[in-house]
Amino acid sequence: MAAAAKRALILLGGGLAAAVLLFLLTAWIGSSLPRNADWTEPAGGIRIMVETNGIHTAIVMPLVTPQKDWRGDFPASDLAGPDPDYTHVSVSWGERAVFLDTPTWADLSPASTLRAATGSEGLLHVAHYVRPAPGDATRTLTLRPAEYARLVAHIERQMVPPEARRHYPGYADWDVFYTARGRYDWRNTCNQWTADALAAAGVRVGRWSPFAGGVMKWVPSPQS
């Protein structure tokens, strides 16, 4: 029995390793196949940013443009701290428990990871910035006004109306979480949400990007 159990464990471990490698390979291929392959960045327009902490990505937009005033949807009064004349808003989407229960990545448990991968409720994470500086982790993209309007419309479709949603404290006094539409799982991750939003605007981006690197490789670094 001991030998049979050992063989079973070896087979199980080998199967899990093969599944992980297959997932990683599929993610690399999927993120390398472009949507909107003919898109080119215009010389002028609405400048947004795509930011990453290496694991999670978000879209940073001007707080007010002719196409959208985000102050009505994401009022500074929802924040814990005062409004120091914010200029930009960062919007991302992710799994509820991971967002609310893991203020640092060290707090992420195997149970919460499994729950997120198999399907759970999503939340919007909204951070407010004052003149964010571009860099390798916060890369700029310029969109045509019509493209930016499509990006805004895509994000709005993910939002719950202010009168029906709940909000939760963020990690600092300048960010907040909101209930949102959509269900998170291994196919529809936070980074896939970012990629889908950019694709809806018409930007060239990968077809399936569960990881942050799959999104960021389509956004030129300032050093490139």
Phi, psi and omega per residue, in radians:
M1 nan -0.672 -3.117
A2 -1.102 -0.745 -3.141
A3 -1.153 -0.703 3.132
A4 -1.139 -0.706 3.123
A5 -1.141 -0.682 3.124
K6 -1.111 -0.761 3.112
R7 -1.091 -0.685 3.140
A8 -1.125 -0.698 3.121
L9 -1.160 -0.681 3.115
I10 -1.117 -0.749 3.117
L11 -1.130 -0.712 3.120
L12 -1.119 -0.791 3.119
G13 -1.089 -0.719 3.107
G14 -1.128 -0.685 3.116
G15 -1.139 -0.720 3.124
L16 -1.141 -0.738 3.118
A17 -1.089 -0.717 3.122
A18 -1.132 -0.678 3.129
A19 -1.135 -0.715 3.122
V20 -1.129 -0.789 3.129
L21 -1.088 -0.694 3.111
L22 -1.119 -0.721 3.113
F23 -1.085 -0.792 -3.134
L24 -1.113 -0.726 3.125
L25 -1.145 -0.748 3.127
T26 -1.115 -0.689 3.104
A27 -1.115 -0.720 3.132
W28 -1.131 -0.773 3.133
I29 -1.153 -0.811 -3.103
G30 -1.076 -0.671 -3.133
S31 -1.336 -0.234 -3.139
S32 -1.641 -0.204 3.105
L33 -1.550 2.029 -2.965
P34 -1.436 2.521 2.800
R35 -1.718 2.651 -3.137
N36 0.938 0.856 -3.010
A37 -1.060 -0.443 -3.094
D38 -1.566 0.029 -3.079
W39 -1.173 2.420 3.031
T40 -2.217 2.527 -3.126
E41 -1.333 2.258 -3.128
P42 -1.305 2.823 3.121
A43 -1.254 -0.493 -3.134
G44 -2.476 2.810 -3.138
G45 2.632 -2.553 -3.137
I46 -1.634 2.118 -3.132
R47 -1.610 2.143 3.041
I48 -1.998 3.103 3.056
M49 -2.342 2.622 2.967
V50 -2.025 2.081 -3.065
E51 -1.991 2.722 -3.139
T52 -2.587 2.614 2.959
N53 -1.865 0.235 -3.121
G54 1.712 -0.345 3.139
I55 -2.145 -0.663 -3.030
H56 -2.124 2.547 3.105
T57 -2.120 2.752 3.134
A58 -2.585 2.823 3.121
I59 -1.942 2.165 -3.124
V60 -1.813 2.218 -3.063
M61 -2.280 2.674 3.028
P62 -1.020 2.469 -3.115
L63 -1.110 -0.649 -3.112
V64 -2.358 2.221 2.993
T65 -2.444 2.958 3.051
P66 -1.027 -0.450 -3.115
Q67 -1.433 -0.504 -3.030
K68 -2.826 2.353 2.963
D69 -1.947 1.864 -3.044
W70 -1.348 -0.137 -3.056
R71 -1.124 -0.498 3.112
G72 -1.269 -0.574 -3.138
D73 -1.486 -0.630 -3.076
F74 -2.212 1.232 -3.057
P75 -1.196 2.534 3.114
A76 -1.105 -0.353 3.120
S77 -1.158 -0.289 3.084
D78 -1.385 -0.172 -3.084
L79 -1.527 2.770 3.137
A80 -1.315 -0.489 -3.087
G81 -1.860 3.030 3.126
P82 -1.250 2.891 -3.124
D83 -1.588 1.873 3.114
P84 -1.593 0.854 -3.139
D85 1.019 1.054 3.119
Y86 -1.048 2.549 -3.138
T87 -2.016 -0.375 -3.052
H88 -2.427 2.759 3.082
V89 -2.261 2.345 3.112
S90 -1.851 2.200 -3.073
V91 -2.157 2.289 3.033
S92 -2.536 3.013 -3.075
W93 -2.361 2.521 3.128
G94 -2.900 -3.038 -3.060
E95 -1.370 2.374 -2.997
R96 -0.963 -0.969 -3.047
A97 -1.158 -0.674 3.108
V98 -1.089 -0.767 3.109
F99 -1.094 -0.874 -2.963
L100 -1.450 -0.513 -3.006
D101 -1.841 0.002 -3.110
T102 -2.250 1.314 3.112
P103 -1.052 -0.442 2.999
T104 -2.268 2.764 -3.119
W105 -1.158 -0.376 3.081
A106 -1.148 -0.357 3.141
D107 -1.476 -0.089 -3.099
L108 -1.300 2.151 -3.099
S109 -1.800 2.770 3.059
P110 -1.010 -0.625 -3.127
A111 -1.134 -0.753 3.134
S112 -1.215 -0.576 3.085
T113 -1.131 -0.781 3.131
L114 -1.125 -0.736 3.126
R115 -1.074 -0.736 3.126
A116 -1.137 -0.735 -3.078
A117 -1.171 -0.536 -3.063
T118 -1.618 -0.147 3.029
G119 2.141 2.144 3.107
S120 -2.839 3.100 -3.046
E121 -1.224 2.529 3.099
G122 -1.774 2.754 3.052
L123 -2.317 2.684 2.934
L124 -1.587 2.416 3.008
H125 -1.937 2.162 -3.079
V126 -2.170 2.107 3.081
A127 -2.028 2.577 -3.125
H128 -1.952 2.336 -3.074
Y129 -2.183 2.773 2.992
V130 -2.011 1.909 3.095
R131 0.797 1.134 -3.134
P132 -1.100 2.434 -3.109
A133 -1.569 2.383 3.082
P134 -1.221 2.691 3.116
G135 -3.009 -3.010 -3.094
D136 -1.142 -0.547 3.138
A137 -1.608 -0.121 3.113
T138 -2.381 1.526 -2.973
R139 -1.712 2.515 -3.049
T140 -1.646 2.587 2.989
L141 -2.381 2.463 3.066
T142 -1.859 2.250 -3.137
L143 -1.994 2.573 2.966
R144 -1.184 2.662 -3.111
P145 -0.924 -0.717 3.131
A146 -1.169 -0.613 3.109
E147 -1.184 -0.729 3.115
Y148 -1.122 -0.674 3.103
A149 -1.072 -0.649 3.102
R150 -1.209 -0.655 3.076
L151 -1.067 -0.808 3.124
V152 -1.038 -0.801 -3.118
A153 -1.078 -0.665 3.129
H154 -1.128 -0.768 3.132
I155 -1.153 -0.699 3.134
E156 -1.055 -0.600 3.132
R157 -1.170 -0.386 3.121
Q158 -1.465 -0.244 -3.012
M159 -1.519 2.560 2.948
V160 -1.556 2.401 3.132
P161 -0.923 2.474 -3.080
P162 -0.907 -0.628 -3.098
E163 -1.278 -0.244 -3.089
A164 -1.960 -0.102 -3.031
R165 -1.698 2.909 2.999
R166 -2.014 2.690 3.031
H167 -2.238 2.676 -3.043
Y168 -2.272 2.587 3.139
P169 -1.023 2.521 3.083
G170 -1.542 -2.802 -3.115
Y171 -1.501 -0.342 -3.117
A172 -2.425 -2.992 -3.104
D173 -1.539 0.114 -3.122
W174 -2.118 0.211 3.104
D175 -2.399 2.848 -3.026
V176 -2.749 2.716 3.068
F177 -1.944 2.538 3.104
Y178 -2.260 2.501 2.960
T179 -1.033 2.556 -3.025
A180 -2.590 2.897 3.062
R181 -1.423 2.787 3.076
G182 1.806 2.659 -3.128
R183 -2.131 2.226 -3.102
Y184 -1.477 2.370 2.925
D185 -2.737 -3.029 -3.035
W186 -1.129 -0.387 3.107
R187 -1.525 -0.519 -3.048
N188 -2.088 1.375 -3.044
T189 -1.627 3.101 3.095
C190 -1.056 -0.662 -3.125
N191 -1.324 -0.556 3.026
Q192 -1.136 -0.628 3.075
W193 -1.036 -0.797 3.107
T194 -1.072 -0.800 3.140
A195 -1.080 -0.734 3.140
D196 -1.136 -0.653 3.119
A197 -1.140 -0.771 3.114
L198 -1.140 -0.699 3.121
A199 -1.124 -0.652 3.115
A200 -1.090 -0.549 3.088
A201 -1.297 -0.358 -3.106
G202 1.895 0.067 -3.103
V203 -1.302 2.551 3.073
R204 -1.271 2.153 -3.100
V205 -2.770 2.851 -3.086
G206 -1.222 2.788 -3.095
R207 -1.318 -0.701 3.127
W208 -2.394 2.008 -3.005
S209 -2.313 1.339 -3.130
P210 -1.239 -0.297 -3.108
F211 -1.970 2.727 -3.097
A212 -1.068 -0.682 -3.124
G213 -1.070 -0.543 3.119
G214 -1.189 -0.453 3.058
V215 -1.447 -0.856 -2.996
M216 -1.192 -0.407 -3.118
K217 -1.203 -0.230 3.084
W218 -1.636 -0.113 -3.112
V219 -1.919 1.987 -3.034
P220 -1.029 2.391 3.030
S221 -1.297 2.602 3.093
P222 -1.030 -0.429 -3.125
Q223 -1.472 -0.188 -3.051
S224 -1.476 nan nan
